[in-house]
């Protein structure tokens, strides 16, 4: 190999090696976005410029907001059974208040209006069918629906707390439809304010 060919090979190796090294030091710019919904045209997102990628000068920290005065919620252990408030029941896999249960809630709302200092805890419960996660979510929807009904009847939302136990606290342990129906409920506990 002559000197001219050797110099050409060395220059080529240096150019390719330098380009590869320079590319390795630059962060890769990728544009990731979800595909647009079917039937909707979406303009492509703009490609970021090098100025947009430069770190921004730190801005001064905002003043800390004044701490909010928060009424602590009562723990479920602070509530007790009250025979004046009857539990309501739900259809399988539902959180809709049935007409018969609405009458029970109307009576409960009346009691709560007569006892304006009483706080109420609504426990959402489910039967054993379904996963624990699903039943906790369903129990919460049942408790929320019950609270929303009471609020619609004039009970202050701040007086009503909710908790979901899912399938964890059944009233009946048999594996029958009657037992499962008894476990699908919103149960009430009260605490004097």
N, C-alpha and C positions, 0 to 999 in steps of 0.2 A: 504494500500500500504506500502510495507516495504521500508527501507532506501535505499537499493540497487536499487530498481525500481525508486525511487524518484530521486536519483542521476543520473541514466541513462536518465531519461526524461529531467532533467535540462541540462545535458551535450548536449543532442540532440537539445534542444531548442537553446542553446548557439551556437552550431556549425552551425545550419541552419540560425539563426539570424545573426551571424557573416559573413557567406557566402553571405547572401542577402545584408548586409550593405557594404561589400567589393565590391560586384558587382555594387552596385549603385554608388560608387565613381569613377569607371572606365568609361571613355567615350566608348560608343559603337562604334565599328569599322564596318562600312558597306562599301560595294563596290557597287557603282552604275555605271552602264554603259548601253548604248543603245544596243539593240540586234543587232547582225551583219546583214548586208544585206543578202538577200537570195542568196544562191549559193556561198558565200565567207566564207572561214574558217578563223577565227580570234583566235589567241592565247589569253587565259585569261590574264587579267591584273595582275601584281604581287601584292601580298598582302603586304600592308605597314608594315614595321618592327617598333618596338618601337623607334629605333634610328631615323627613318625617321619622326616619329611623334613629336620628341623633338623639341622645338623651336630653331631656328637657332640664332646664335649670330648676333646682328644687324651689318649690313655692313655700312661703311661710306657712307654718302650721296654723290651722284655724283655731280660734279661741274655743276652749272647751265649753260645750253647752252646760247650762245650769242643770244640776241633777233634778230629774223629775220626781215629784212626790208620788210614790206608788203605794197604794193600799196593798199590803200583803194579802195574798189569797190564803184562805184557811185550808189547813191540811184535811184530807178526807177523814182522818181519825177524830177530828174535832166535831164532826157531824153525828147525829143520832137518828134512829128511827122515829117517825112520827106517824101514828095511825091516821091522822087527818089527811095525809097525802098518799093516795093509792098508786101503785105501779100501773103503768100502761104496757100493753103488749103489741107486738108487730107481726106482720106476715113474714113468711120465710124469705130471707134475702132482701128485705125491704126496710126502708126507714120512713115510710109515709104514715102519718097519723090517720088511723081509721076513724070513721064517724063515732063509733061507740067509745073509743078512747078519747076523742075530743071532748065528750061530755065529762069524762073523768078529769081531764085537764082543766075544763072550765070550773069545776068544783075546787080543784087545787088552786087555780088563780084567785078564786073568791077567798079561800082561806089565807092566801098570801097577802091579799089586799087588807084583810082584817088583822093581819099580823105583820105590819110594815117593817118591823125591825128584824124579822126572821130572814136568815139566809138559807138558800137551798142548794144542795148538791144533787145533780142528776147523774146517775150511773147508767151508762149504756152497756147492755149485756146481749149476748148471742147464744145460740145453741152450739153444740160441739162440732157441727159440720162446717168444713172449710178450714183453711190454714189459720194459724194464730194471728199472723199479720193481717189477713183479710178480716177476721172477726174483730180485731181491735179497731180497724178502720170503720167497719160497719157499726160497731157499738158507739163509736164517736159520732157517726152520722145520725144515729138514733137519738143520742143525747142532744146533739145540736138541733135536730128537728123539734124535739120536745121543748128546749129552751126558746127557740124561735116562736113556737106556739104561745108559750107563756108571755113572752115579750109582746106579742101581737095583742094580748089581752090586758096590757097595761102594767105588767110587772117589769120593774127596772132590770135591765140586763146585768148591771153590776151586782145584783143580789143573787144571781144564778151562776153557779160554777158547774162544770161538767167534767166527767172522767169516763174513760172507757176501760172496761175489764175484759172485753171480748168474751171468750168462752171460759175464762178462768174462775168465775164465781157462780156456778149453776145453783139454782134452787132445787133442781131435781136431777138425779143421777141416772135415771133409767134411759134406755135407748129406744124410746117410743115417741111417736109424733106428739102425743099429749104432753110429754115431759119437755120435748124440744120447744113446743109452743110456750110453755111456762117460762122457759129460760130466755126467750126473745123478748126483752123488756127494757124499759127505762124505769129505774127505781129511784125513789126520792129519800133524801136524808135532810134534816134541817139543823140549823144552829141559830140560837138567839144572837142578835148582833150586839 
